[in-house]
């Protein structure tokens, strides 16, 4: 790629665009910020103000509201009295030409210090005017992490970074060790759907400062009771989630027809990821868009399942008319996993033996499947009453929802337990410290004794260190009579956070 000098781009209109993108420099506040703030807002703002690490990274799929949250954080800083010239926002999605500039972060922050701040950022900190930098979709720059490391090592600045590629963000963590705090934000939580739609207030039961409560059976019983106590708001929010999913834009105008929402999901999320985010490798070579589309289609078709090699390879042969090597197929699945559109849940490792077998595919939101495959599968019990033929498929979609929900919880170790010898399958196993919590999804109107065999068998094996299990069901009145198993509907499980 041919390098372009920054002053050339500035003269060609980049400077005007940067000034326009930072309206507070001319005394203006941002217009139209939504009043609802996503659940990680307080953590982002706290990290900016007095976090132990100078850099706070917020990662998540496209269109979940990362840029909006950053704008809300800027607005909160200005409302707290931070001088406007101490805030600099760079949205790299808006300025793709910056990828041609040598060391764009260092070059632009130097321009900012000279032209806007009027002093070095080091001097500003000495004067009690510490600078706040907001770098949106920074992973689009090849060497963003080394540049940022150099910046924060020499300048006492506070930085907020967003990214929609976990692979590129995680790659940057190596050079930013000790300087970075990572937060994750996926599609909206159920309580956020309720707040955005004005249904009422719902609270998440798990505190933000740790996973230890998950080891306590009583906590899961409280979660079940919490859902029942808030049934009215929970159920209407869950019905909206079933219909529209968790992407904020799908709920801003609920009167829009589903077809319009599906088009936006396809265009602004799936196609953008496949044709822009994943189209090129870090070395500049192009990936096969047709193969990416086909692999994502299979991920949608088999979400909540663990397709094996023959199925994947055979289906791709039918779709593309050619044989695709297994290693290449796995690599493309991992690329999609890196965009956070899906999670690949690995098999559980036990007794020092790595569990060999396929990963379980879990989509970040069930509406991506509905939009890409043009097949709507309702999750809410009322919706399923009219589509009983979709009950089994709804169970797979529910399992996918549960898997991604757990996998997006920072520091929680999530695996699936495949059938091995005499040991039956368990959908998910959560590991917190040395304790394991097996989780089975039985998304149906009646649970029989044989449906909990996998949970009971896992609990009974002493080496698993699993004193109880969790059964995720369709409704409040569907439950196991085993006292070691806590039963709760998916709608209540989603109130965990």
Helices and strands as residue ranges (DSSP letters): H 6-9, I 10-14, H 15-21, G 23-26, H 41-50, E 55-59, H 66-79, G 84-86, E 87-91, G 96-100, H 104-112, I 113-117, H 121-126, E 132-136, G 138-140, H 144-154, E 158-163, H 166-173, E 180-184, H 190-197, G 212-215, H 217-229, H 231-244, H 249-252, H 258-265, I 266-270, H 271-272, I 273-277, H 289-301, H 309-320, H 326-338, E 342-345, E 360-363, H 366-373, H 381-385, G 388-390, H 391-407, E 413-417, E 426-432, E 435-441, G 449-452, H 453-460, G 462-464, E 469-473, E 485-489, H 490-493
